[in-house]
């Protein structure tokens, strides 16, 4: 796999990232139009509700996951949240933390932000190593809190009660209002996060995202890993310098860190042919450059397709349910 080929894959990643970003924005706009028709009292929606909006409900999806595990049934309210969650989790189990660097809109924004910051300030800044490692623990602590509260402490009866409650039913509406009716506090917090994202590579993803922490831990068992041919490596360390997660790629036989997102930046910056490659342990020969991107996208599409084919994509809530529930949103938010 030569550098020209792998750099073309990096370009493909950029296309995939922004295609998914615009697709997600389109889902948000469509959902906003649907809710606007409900709130305006229209007899029928101008557009149908897009189930993909449930991808913004990962905490509820975690609750749905436990409900599915203990009951054997997928709850009919917002089933797409669980389908999307499981599809992304499967991506990490099989193809590293690829969702973060290939599909996640927040990851795409974070990457764009630090690249803009590099142009504005001439470089990206680095936090002291000891502090960087300490701060990375925050996202794992947040993950632990969610896992304890939902997967460990929440009794079975409470699961059904939460998933049947109006609060969960309108959680997608509340998420929409989070973006469309921001409070001053929310805007200040987002502005601060954006500022730090300009200065430091992937600030949110590296330090604060519990979703990324979960996917990183799942990725530890992934057969796909960045693998280094020690015999052909010259020790130039360009791979490590290019890594957005600041991993010591140049000293690893295989990069097993949960911080690796499979972005392939290290492979693209390696000056030697076939020294670095993203491939499974059982495959000894260099893979064509398109294989890993194809695996990443196909796993996600297969997961979503399975959910659709199994009848677990569209919510059991109908238009009249939203007409009844949306007036309750202000009271369910506090």
N, C-alpha and C positions, 0 to 999 in steps of 0.2 A: 504494500500500500504506500504509494509515494505521496509526498507533501501536497502536490497539486490536487490529487484525488481527495485527500482528507480535508483540504481547505474548501473544496467544493461541497463537502458534507457539512462543514461549518456554515456555509452559505445556505444550505438546505435547512439547517436548524433554525437559522434566522427567519427563513420563509415560514417554516412550520410554527415558530413562536408567534409571529405577528398574524398569521392566518387564524390561529386559535384565539389570539387576543381579540381580533375584530369579530370573530364568531361569538365570543363571550359577550362583548359589548352589544352585539346584535341581539343576543338573547335578553340582555338587560333592557334594551330599548323596547323589544317586543313585549316583555313582561310589564314594563311601565305603561305601554299602550293598553294592555289588557286591564290593569288595575285602574287606569284612568277611565276606561269605559264603565267599570263597576262603580267607581266613585261618582261618576256623572249621572248615574241612574239610567244608563242606556238599557233598552230592552234585551239587547243581545250584544256580545262582545264584537268589537271591530276586528280583532285578531284573537286567535286561540292562545291559551296559556302555554308557554314553552316549558316542558318538564326539566330541561337542562338548567333552569334557574336554581334547582335544588342542589346543584354543585356548590352553592354558597352556604350550605347548611351542614358543615362537617361535624359539629357537636351533636346535632340532632341525628346525623347519620351514625354516629358512634352509639347513640341510644338505640337506634333501629337495629344496629348490628347485634347488640346484646339481646334485644327482644327476639331477633331471628334465631340466635343461638339457643336461647332457653325455651322458645315456643315452637321452633321449626317453621314459623310462618313469617313472611315479609309483610310488615304493616302496610295497609293500603293507602294511608295518608303520606304523601311525599316519598313513594318508593324509589324514585329516581335518585334521591339523596344517597340511599344505601348502594344502589347499583353503581353510581359514579365513584363512591368511596371505595367499594370493593375493586373496581376496575383500576383505580389509581394504586391501591395497595398491591394488586397483582403485578402492576408494572414494576414496582420496587422489588418484589420478591423474585422477579425473573430478569429484570433489566436495569438494576441499580436504581438510584433515586432520580430516574430520568424524567418523571413528571415535572420536577422542579426546574429543570433546565430546558425542557423541550415544549411543555404545554402550559405550565402554570402562568396565568396572566400577571400575578404579583411578582413572580420570578423574572418575567420579561420586563416589567416596569423597573424592577431593581437593577437589572443588568443595563438597561438603557440609562438609568439615572447615574450610575457610577461612570459610564462612558461619557456622558455629558459633563459630569464633574471633572473628569480627567482633562477634557478640553478647556473647561473654565479655569481650573487651578493648575493645569500643567502636569498633574499627577493625581493618583489616589493615595490617601494617607493610610498608615498602618497603626493599629493600636499595639501597645506593648504586648509581647508574646504572652506573658503571664496573665495579663488582664483579658486578652483575647480568649484564651482557653477558659478562664473563669466565666466570662460573659456568654460563651457558647453553652454553658450549662443551664442558662435561663430557660431556653426552649425545652430542654429535657425535664426541667422542674415543672414547667407549665403542663407538659404532656402527662407527667406523673399525677398532677392534680386532677386533670380530666379523667384519666384512667381510673384513679381511685374513686372519684365521686360517682362515675357512671358505671364502669365495668365491675368495680369491686363492691361499692357501698350501696348502690341503688337496688332495692329489692324488686322482685319480679312484678309484684302488684303495682309498684310505682312506675315501672316501665310502661305498662299498658295505660295507666292513668295519665302519664305525660303525653304519650303518643295519641291518645283519644281526646286530649284537652284542646280547647280553642287556641291556647297559646302556641302549640305546635302547628296547628292548622294554618295560622296566619304568620308563622315565622318567616316565610318568604316575603310577605308584605312588609314586615318590620325590617328585614334586611334591605329591601328596596328603599324604605324611608331613611335608613341609615345613610345612604348615598345621596338621596334627593332632598332630605330635610335635615342636613347636618347642623348640629349644635356648634356653638363657638368652641366649646371644649374639644369636640371631635376634629374640627378644622385645625385647631392649634396642634393637637397631637399628630395629625397627618402631616402638617407642615414641618414639624420637628423631625418626624421619621423620614420625610423626603429630603430634608437638609442633610441629615446624617447619611442617607443613601447616596447623595452626591459625593460625599467625602470618602466613604468607606465602601468597599465592594460588598454588595448584597447584605446590607446592614440588617434589614428585617429578617431575611432568610437565615443568616448566619447566627443571629443571637436570639430572636424572639418568636419564630414560627414553630408552634408545637406540632403542626401538621407535618412540616418538614422533618422534625425530630422523629416522629413515628415512621415516616417513609425511610429515613436514614437507617433506623434500627432494622426495619424489614429488609433493607437492601443488603444487609450483612450476609444473607444466605443466597444472594443472587449469583448464578453461575457466571454472568457477565461481569468482568472487572477489567480495569486498565492493567495490562501485563507488560512487563519490561524485560527485554532480552539483555541480560547482564553482560553477555559476551560482546554484543555490538554497541553497548552504551559507552559513550566517550566521557560521561560525567560533566557535560557542559551546564547542566541544571536549568536549561531553558524551559523544560517542562514544568518544573516547580515554580519558576518565576511567572509562568503563564496561568497557573492554576488559580481560579477565582477564590477557592477555599484555602489557599496557602498550604497545600499539602506537600510533603517532601517526596514527590513522585520519583525524583532521581535516585532515591535510596530504597525504593520498594520493588520487590519482585512482582507483587500484585497489590494494587491499591484497594485495601479492604475497608478503609475508613467510612463511617456513616455520613461523613461530610462530602464525599464524592458524589456529584450529581450527574456524571456521565456526559458532561458538556463537550468533551473531546478537545478542549483547548490545549491540553498538554500534548496530545498526539499531533495536533496541527503545528505546534511549535518545535517539535523534535526534528533536528536537521538530518537524522539518519533514517534510512528506509527500513521499515518493519522492525524497529527497535521497540516502539510503543504501539500497542493495539488494544482495542476494546474487543475482547472475545471470551468465550466460556473456557473453563479449565479443560474440558474434554476435547477441545478443538485445537490441535497443534499448529495447523497451517494458517497463514494470514487470511482473514476473511475479506471479501469485497467490501469496500467502504460503505456501500448502501445497506448492508445487512442489518447493522445495529439500528439505524433510523427506522428501517422497515419494521423491525421487531417492536420497537417502542410504540409506533403508531398503530400497528396491527393489534397489539395487546389491548390498548385502550378501546379501539373500535370493536374488537371481539367482545370485550366486557359489556359495552353499551348495547351491542347487538343482541347479546344473550339476554340482557334485561328486557329489551323490547320484545324479543321472541317469546320470553316466558310470561309476558303480560304484567311485568313489574316496572313499568315506565311511567304511565299516566296515573296521576293521583285520583283517588276516589272522590275528591271534592269536585263539585260542579259549579257552574256560574252562579246559581242561586245560593250555594253555600258561601261563596265569597261575598255576595250581596248582603247576606245575613251577618257574616263575621267581621267584615272590614270596619263597620262602625264601632266594634268593640276594641279595635287595636289600641287606641290611647289608654284604655283601662287595663289592657293585658301587658302593657309595656312597663308597668311600674310595680 
